[in-house]
Amino acid sequence: MLNYITTVKENNKGGRIWIEGESLRRAGFKPNSRYRLEYRDGEIILSVSKKGERTVSKRTRSNIVFPIIDINNQKILEIFQSDTPVVASLEKRTIRISIHEIKKLQKHRENVFFSKLENDIALDESSLFTGGGISTHAINKGLKKYKIKSKISSIAEMDPSYLQIAQRNLNPAHCHVAKIEDIQSKDIKGTDILSFSMPCTGHSNHGKASNKIKIAEEHSQANTALFGVVNYIVNSNPAILISENVVQAKYSATYILLKAEINRLGYDIFEYDLDQNQAGSIEKRKRYWFVAISKGISKVVNLEKLNIPTYKREHKNIKSILDERDNEKWMKSDYFNSRLEKNISNNRGFRTSFVNEDQDSVNVIPRNYTKRQISNPHFINKEGDKIRLFNPKEHCLIKGVPFKLLRGVSDTKAHEILGQSVAYKQAMGIGEIIGELCSLIKN
């Protein structure tokens, strides 16, 4: 048996399916032989028969005669849409033409999505690289603004300590404690909305420098993650995909390949660069997002017509978010000032990032914040002689993250989770446009 994959084309006669080559001869469809043509629900069947109403065509190349099957009529478009990939299975004296699995998956996820919205059934949400669940929580909150029913179906996180926090925040039905690429296909549950933030360390300029790599794909935590993400997408078959990363990831090999594969699987992709102005946050955290919508859904409501909301700032300056604890660890600012002088003399780019109470913004606070690196933001007192780290509650307020999501978590763990997370209202804004899309489809 041979599977011949081709695409239904359309012309003024209708749909057209063309099959050519030695495989036809081997299956018994020789030039000038006759065959029958049957149109059934979802497939077309060709059978070699002396009484058949059609004849196998031919053409000669380099003195070799090649058989050709050329079907061109309106009935094809009653079974398959134009530009639909189909599989022609060539067996002995028979050819079965059916829709490609990619299109079956697309049709299934769209039918499930439309049916759930029509019948007011909760959509299933899932996330990969979940961390403490902050981004997933924000997307879910954005959906709820439009009164779209949803529930967290599955989450995946390789760090068990992070997963415990995410479980508390999200209450998922299923969990994976594993690297994404190690999750078995049989353990992946179907979902309607899938969000993921692949490791960003290798994409950022600082990450490349500190890990001594030239391209993101060399990073040990990211070089095989792409394969796990694609496998999860195929097996969970979501109607909507959401991804976030540093802006440098947008044109990386990983994301170029990922977006190409997502498009091949039947999704339209919409890209956004979001920052503190959209999120209304104090932290200057610019991030690249994309939303991929299954093409049949995208035809009903085009995401390009919907705008991600811009949120007003809740906190005007650093002073408004300060919540000093009794045990804050202050240190003299001279330590970093002397380090700064050495960096300048050695032509190193790392500079201090001292922030006073009157400032209205702060640079990105990273996951390794508790290491007190010179370039990480430090709050400096009025006198200018002492500095300290922002505590977890202040860090939450700087990013706009509800502190309840990290209550009771150690400082180190809280900063790790927050440092790898998003400006909360970036994710909430993404959730809102998806909620608006769902609302428009329902109404």
C-alpha positions as CSV (number, residue, x, y, z in Angstrom):
1,M,0.0,0.0,0.0
2,L,1.1,3.6,-0.7
3,N,-0.3,6.8,0.7
4,Y,-0.2,9.6,-1.8
5,I,-0.8,13.0,-0.1
6,T,-2.1,15.8,-2.3
7,T,-4.3,18.9,-2.0
8,V,-7.8,19.6,-3.5
9,K,-7.5,22.5,-5.9
10,E,-10.4,24.5,-7.3
11,N,-11.1,25.7,-10.9
12,N,-14.1,26.7,-13.0
13,K,-15.2,23.0,-13.2
14,G,-15.1,22.5,-9.4
15,G,-12.6,20.6,-7.3
16,R,-9.7,18.8,-8.7
17,I,-7.6,15.9,-7.5
18,W,-4.5,14.8,-9.5
19,I,-2.5,11.6,-8.9
20,E,0.4,10.6,-11.1
21,G,3.2,8.1,-11.2
22,E,4.4,4.5,-11.1
23,S,2.5,3.8,-7.9
24,L,-0.8,3.9,-9.9
25,R,0.5,1.2,-12.2
26,R,1.5,-1.0,-9.3
27,A,-2.0,-0.6,-7.8
28,G,-3.5,-1.8,-11.1
29,F,-4.4,1.6,-12.5
30,K,-2.6,1.3,-15.8
31,P,-2.8,3.8,-18.7
32,N,-6.1,3.4,-20.6
33,S,-7.5,1.0,-18.1
34,R,-11.0,1.7,-16.8
35,Y,-12.3,2.4,-13.2
36,R,-15.4,3.2,-11.3
37,L,-15.8,6.3,-9.1
38,E,-17.9,6.4,-6.0
39,Y,-18.6,9.4,-3.8
40,R,-19.3,8.5,-0.2
41,D,-19.6,10.4,3.1
42,G,-16.2,11.9,3.6
43,E,-14.3,9.9,1.0
44,I,-14.0,9.0,-2.7
45,I,-13.4,5.4,-3.8
46,L,-11.8,4.4,-7.1
47,S,-12.0,0.7,-8.2
48,V,-10.4,-0.9,-11.3
49,S,-13.2,-2.3,-13.5
50,K,-13.6,-3.1,-17.1
51,K,-17.1,-1.6,-17.0
52,G,-15.9,1.5,-15.2
53,E,-17.1,4.9,-16.5
54,R,-13.7,6.5,-16.4
55,T,-10.3,5.9,-18.0
56,V,-6.8,6.2,-16.6
57,S,-5.1,9.0,-18.4
58,K,-1.4,9.1,-19.4
59,R,1.5,11.2,-20.5
60,T,5.0,10.3,-21.7
61,R,8.2,11.7,-20.4
62,S,11.6,10.5,-21.6
63,N,9.9,7.7,-23.5
64,I,8.3,6.4,-20.3
65,V,4.5,6.4,-20.0
66,F,3.1,7.5,-16.7
67,P,-0.5,6.8,-15.6
68,I,-2.6,9.7,-14.4
69,I,-5.8,10.0,-12.3
70,D,-7.4,13.4,-12.9
71,I,-10.8,14.0,-11.2
72,N,-12.3,17.4,-11.8
73,N,-15.9,18.2,-10.9
74,Q,-18.3,19.9,-8.4
75,K,-18.9,16.7,-6.4
76,I,-15.4,16.9,-5.0
77,L,-16.2,20.2,-3.3
78,E,-19.3,18.6,-1.7
79,I,-16.9,16.3,0.1
80,F,-13.7,18.3,0.5
81,Q,-13.1,22.0,0.7
82,S,-10.7,23.7,-1.6
83,D,-7.0,23.6,-0.6
84,T,-7.8,20.7,1.8
85,P,-5.0,18.1,2.1
86,V,-6.2,14.6,1.3
87,V,-4.7,11.2,1.5
88,A,-5.1,8.8,-1.4
89,S,-4.4,5.2,-0.1
90,L,-3.4,3.1,-3.1
91,E,-4.1,-0.6,-2.6
92,K,-4.6,-3.5,-5.1
93,R,-7.1,-2.2,-7.7
94,T,-8.5,0.3,-5.2
95,I,-7.8,3.9,-4.2
96,R,-9.5,5.5,-1.2
97,I,-9.3,9.3,-0.9
98,S,-10.0,10.8,2.5
99,I,-9.3,14.0,4.4
100,H,-5.9,14.3,5.9
101,E,-5.6,13.9,9.7
102,I,-4.6,17.5,10.1
103,K,-8.0,18.6,8.8
104,K,-9.8,16.1,10.9
105,L,-8.2,17.5,14.0
106,Q,-9.0,21.0,12.9
107,K,-12.6,20.2,12.3
108,H,-12.9,18.3,15.6
109,R,-11.4,21.1,17.8
110,E,-13.6,23.7,16.1
111,N,-16.7,21.7,16.5
112,V,-16.0,21.1,20.2
113,F,-15.2,24.8,20.7
114,F,-18.4,26.1,19.0
115,S,-20.5,23.5,20.7
116,K,-19.3,24.4,24.2
117,L,-19.9,28.1,23.6
118,E,-23.4,27.4,22.1
119,N,-24.4,25.2,25.0
120,D,-22.7,27.3,27.7
121,I,-20.3,24.5,28.7
122,A,-17.0,25.5,30.4
123,L,-14.0,25.7,28.1
124,D,-10.9,23.7,29.2
125,E,-7.7,25.7,29.8
126,S,-4.3,24.1,30.0
127,S,-0.8,25.5,30.4
128,L,2.8,24.4,30.0
129,F,5.8,25.8,31.9
130,T,3.2,26.9,34.4
131,G,5.6,28.1,37.2
132,G,3.4,29.4,40.0
133,G,0.4,29.8,37.7
134,I,0.4,33.6,37.5
135,S,0.0,33.9,33.8
136,T,-2.6,31.1,33.6
137,H,-4.5,32.8,36.5
138,A,-4.5,36.1,34.7
139,I,-5.7,34.7,31.3
140,N,-8.5,33.0,33.2
141,K,-9.5,36.2,34.9
142,G,-9.6,38.0,31.5
143,L,-11.9,35.4,30.1
144,K,-14.2,35.8,33.1
145,K,-14.7,39.5,32.4
146,Y,-16.8,38.4,29.4
147,K,-18.6,35.8,31.6
148,I,-17.1,32.9,29.6
149,K,-17.2,29.7,31.6
150,S,-13.9,28.0,31.9
151,K,-11.9,25.6,34.1
152,I,-8.2,24.7,34.4
153,S,-7.9,21.3,33.0
154,S,-4.1,20.5,32.9
155,I,-0.9,22.1,33.9
156,A,2.7,21.1,33.4
157,E,5.8,22.2,35.4
158,M,9.1,20.5,35.9
159,D,9.8,22.0,39.3
160,P,7.7,20.2,42.0
161,S,7.9,23.2,44.4
162,Y,6.5,25.5,41.8
163,L,3.8,23.0,40.8
164,Q,2.5,22.9,44.4
165,I,2.0,26.7,44.4
166,A,0.3,26.5,41.0
167,Q,-2.0,23.7,42.2
168,R,-3.1,26.0,45.1
169,N,-3.7,28.9,42.7
170,L,-5.4,27.1,39.8
171,N,-6.9,23.8,41.2
172,P,-6.3,21.9,38.0
173,A,-7.8,18.5,37.2
174,H,-4.6,17.1,35.9
175,C,-0.9,17.8,36.5
176,H,2.4,16.8,34.9
177,V,5.6,17.1,36.9
178,A,8.1,16.8,34.0
179,K,10.0,18.4,31.3
180,I,7.6,19.1,28.5
181,E,9.4,16.9,26.0
182,D,9.2,13.9,28.5
183,I,5.4,14.0,28.8
184,Q,4.0,10.9,27.1
185,S,1.4,11.4,24.3
186,K,-1.0,9.0,26.0
187,D,-1.1,11.2,29.1
188,I,-2.0,14.4,27.3
189,K,-5.6,15.5,27.7
190,G,-7.6,17.4,25.2
191,T,-8.1,21.1,25.8
192,D,-9.7,24.2,24.3
193,I,-7.1,26.9,25.3
194,L,-3.4,26.1,25.7
195,S,-0.9,28.7,27.0
196,F,2.8,28.3,27.3
197,S,6.0,30.4,28.0
198,M,9.0,28.5,26.8
199,P,12.3,29.1,28.7
200,C,13.5,32.6,27.9
201,T,17.0,32.6,29.4
202,G,18.6,31.6,26.1
203,H,16.8,34.2,24.1
204,S,17.7,37.3,26.2
205,N,21.0,39.1,25.6
206,H,21.9,38.7,29.3
207,G,21.1,35.0,29.2
208,K,23.3,34.4,26.2
209,A,26.2,36.2,27.8
210,S,25.9,34.5,31.2
211,N,25.5,31.0,29.6
212,K,28.2,31.7,27.0
213,I,26.0,30.7,24.1
214,K,25.5,32.3,20.7
215,I,21.9,31.2,20.0
216,A,19.0,30.3,22.2
217,E,18.8,26.8,21.0
218,E,22.1,26.0,22.6
219,H,20.6,26.5,26.1
220,S,20.2,23.2,27.9
221,Q,16.7,23.9,29.2
222,A,15.4,25.1,25.8
223,N,17.0,23.1,23.1
224,T,14.5,20.2,23.1
225,A,11.5,22.0,24.6
226,L,10.1,22.9,21.1
227,F,9.6,19.2,20.3
228,G,7.6,18.7,23.5
229,V,5.5,21.8,22.9
230,V,4.6,20.6,19.3
231,N,3.8,17.1,20.6
232,Y,1.5,18.6,23.3
233,I,-0.3,20.8,20.8
234,V,-0.9,17.9,18.4
235,N,-2.2,15.6,21.2
236,S,-4.3,18.2,23.1
237,N,-5.6,19.8,19.9
238,P,-6.6,23.2,21.4
239,A,-8.8,25.7,19.5
240,I,-6.6,28.6,20.8
241,L,-2.9,28.8,21.6
242,I,-1.2,31.6,23.6
243,S,2.5,32.0,24.0
244,E,4.7,34.6,25.7
245,N,8.4,35.3,25.8
246,V,11.1,38.0,25.7
247,V,11.0,40.2,22.6
248,Q,14.2,38.6,21.3
249,A,12.4,35.3,20.9
250,K,10.2,36.6,18.2
251,Y,12.7,36.0,15.4
252,S,14.6,33.1,16.9
253,A,14.9,29.8,15.1
254,T,12.7,28.2,17.8
255,Y,9.8,30.6,17.3
256,I,10.1,30.7,13.5
257,L,9.8,26.9,13.3
258,L,7.1,26.8,15.9
259,K,4.9,29.3,14.1
260,A,5.4,27.6,10.8
261,E,4.3,24.3,12.3
262,I,1.3,25.9,14.0
263,N,0.3,27.5,10.7
264,R,0.6,24.1,9.0
265,L,-1.6,22.5,11.6
266,G,-4.4,25.0,10.7
267,Y,-4.1,28.1,12.9
268,D,-3.9,31.8,12.1
269,I,-1.3,33.6,14.2
270,F,-1.6,37.1,15.7
271,E,1.4,38.8,17.3
272,Y,1.8,41.5,19.9
273,D,4.6,43.4,21.7
274,L,3.2,44.4,25.1
275,D,4.9,46.6,27.7
276,Q,4.2,48.5,31.0
277,N,2.1,51.1,29.3
278,Q,-0.4,48.4,28.2
279,A,-0.2,46.6,31.6
280,G,-0.3,49.7,33.8
281,S,2.6,48.4,35.7
282,I,5.6,50.0,37.4
283,E,8.0,47.4,36.0
284,K,9.4,48.0,32.5
285,R,8.7,44.5,31.3
286,K,8.3,44.3,27.5
287,R,7.2,40.9,26.2
288,Y,6.4,39.2,22.9
289,W,3.0,37.4,22.7
290,F,1.3,35.5,20.1
291,V,-2.3,34.1,19.9
292,A,-3.0,31.3,17.4
293,I,-6.7,30.7,16.5
294,S,-7.9,27.7,14.6
295,K,-8.7,28.9,11.1
296,G,-12.3,28.0,11.1
297,I,-12.8,30.1,14.3
298,S,-10.7,32.9,12.9
299,K,-13.0,33.2,9.9
300,V,-16.0,33.8,12.2
301,V,-14.2,36.5,14.3
302,N,-10.9,37.9,13.1
303,L,-8.7,38.7,16.1
304,E,-7.2,41.7,14.2
305,K,-10.4,43.5,14.7
306,L,-10.1,43.2,18.5
307,N,-7.8,45.4,20.6
308,I,-6.0,44.3,23.8
309,P,-7.1,46.7,26.6
310,T,-4.8,49.2,28.1
311,Y,-5.0,49.4,31.8
312,K,-4.7,52.5,34.0
313,R,-1.9,52.5,36.5
314,E,-2.9,51.6,40.1
315,H,0.4,52.9,41.5
316,K,2.0,56.2,40.5
317,N,5.4,55.7,42.0
318,I,7.6,53.4,44.1
319,K,6.5,55.1,47.3
320,S,2.9,53.9,46.7
321,I,4.0,50.2,46.7
322,L,6.4,50.2,49.6
323,D,5.4,47.8,52.4
324,E,8.5,47.5,54.5
325,R,8.8,44.6,57.0
326,D,10.6,44.7,60.3
327,N,13.3,42.2,59.1
328,E,14.3,43.8,55.8
329,K,18.0,43.4,55.1
330,W,19.5,46.8,54.3
331,M,23.1,47.1,53.1
332,K,25.4,50.0,52.4
333,S,25.2,51.4,48.9
334,D,29.0,51.8,48.8
335,Y,29.5,48.1,48.0
336,F,27.8,48.4,44.6
337,N,29.2,51.8,43.9
338,S,32.8,50.4,44.2
339,R,31.7,47.5,42.0
340,L,30.4,50.0,39.5
341,E,33.7,51.8,39.3
342,K,35.5,48.5,38.6
343,N,33.0,47.6,35.8
344,I,33.4,51.0,34.2
345,S,37.2,50.7,34.3
346,N,37.1,47.2,32.9
347,N,34.6,48.2,30.2
348,R,31.9,45.9,31.6
349,G,28.3,46.9,30.9
350,F,26.8,46.1,34.3
351,R,25.5,49.2,36.1
352,T,23.7,49.8,39.3
353,S,19.9,50.1,39.3
354,F,19.0,52.1,42.4
355,V,15.4,53.2,42.7
356,N,14.2,55.9,45.1
357,E,10.6,56.4,46.3
358,D,9.8,59.1,43.8
359,Q,10.5,57.1,40.7
360,D,7.6,55.9,38.6
361,S,9.2,52.8,37.0
362,V,11.7,50.1,37.7
363,N,13.8,47.8,35.4
364,V,12.9,44.1,35.1
365,I,13.3,42.2,38.4
366,P,14.7,38.7,37.4
367,R,14.3,35.2,38.9
368,N,17.7,35.3,40.6
369,Y,16.8,38.6,42.4
370,T,17.9,37.4,45.9
371,K,21.5,37.0,44.6
372,R,21.8,40.8,44.9
373,Q,23.5,41.3,41.5
374,I,24.7,44.8,40.7
375,S,22.3,45.3,37.8
376,N,19.2,44.2,39.7
377,P,16.8,46.9,41.0
378,H,17.5,47.9,44.6
379,F,15.4,50.4,46.7
380,I,17.6,53.2,48.0
381,N,16.7,55.2,51.1
382,K,16.3,59.0,51.2
383,E,19.8,59.5,52.5
384,G,21.2,57.5,49.6
385,D,23.5,55.5,51.9
386,K,21.5,52.2,52.2
387,I,19.8,49.9,49.8
388,R,17.6,46.8,50.0
389,L,15.8,44.4,47.8
390,F,12.1,44.8,47.2
391,N,10.2,42.2,49.2
392,P,7.8,39.7,47.6
393,K,4.7,41.8,48.2
394,E,6.3,44.9,46.7
395,H,7.5,42.8,43.8
396,C,3.9,41.7,43.2
397,L,2.7,45.3,43.3
398,I,5.4,46.3,40.8
399,K,4.2,43.6,38.4
400,G,0.5,44.0,39.2
401,V,0.3,40.4,40.5
402,P,-2.2,39.6,43.2
403,F,-0.2,38.9,46.3
404,K,-2.6,36.2,47.4
405,L,-1.0,34.0,44.7
406,L,2.3,33.9,46.6
407,R,1.2,34.3,50.2
408,G,3.2,32.0,52.5
409,V,5.9,31.4,49.9
410,S,9.5,32.0,50.9
411,D,11.2,35.2,49.6
412,T,13.6,33.2,47.4
413,K,10.9,31.1,45.8
414,A,8.5,34.0,45.5
415,H,11.1,36.1,43.6
416,E,12.0,33.1,41.4
417,I,8.4,32.7,40.4
418,L,7.7,36.4,39.9
419,G,11.0,36.9,38.0
420,Q,10.0,34.3,35.5
421,S,6.4,35.4,35.2
422,V,4.7,38.3,33.4
423,A,3.2,41.7,34.1
424,Y,-0.1,40.3,35.3
425,K,-2.3,42.6,33.1
426,Q,-0.5,41.7,29.9
427,A,-1.8,38.1,30.3
428,M,-5.2,39.4,31.6
429,G,-5.5,41.6,28.5
430,I,-4.8,38.5,26.3
431,G,-7.5,36.7,28.2
432,E,-9.9,39.6,27.6
433,I,-9.6,39.6,23.8
434,I,-10.1,35.8,23.8
435,G,-13.1,36.4,26.1
436,E,-14.5,39.0,23.7
437,L,-13.9,36.7,20.7
438,C,-15.9,33.9,22.5
439,S,-18.6,36.4,23.4
440,L,-19.0,37.6,19.8
441,I,-19.3,33.9,18.7
442,K,-21.9,33.2,21.3
443,N,-24.0,36.2,20.3
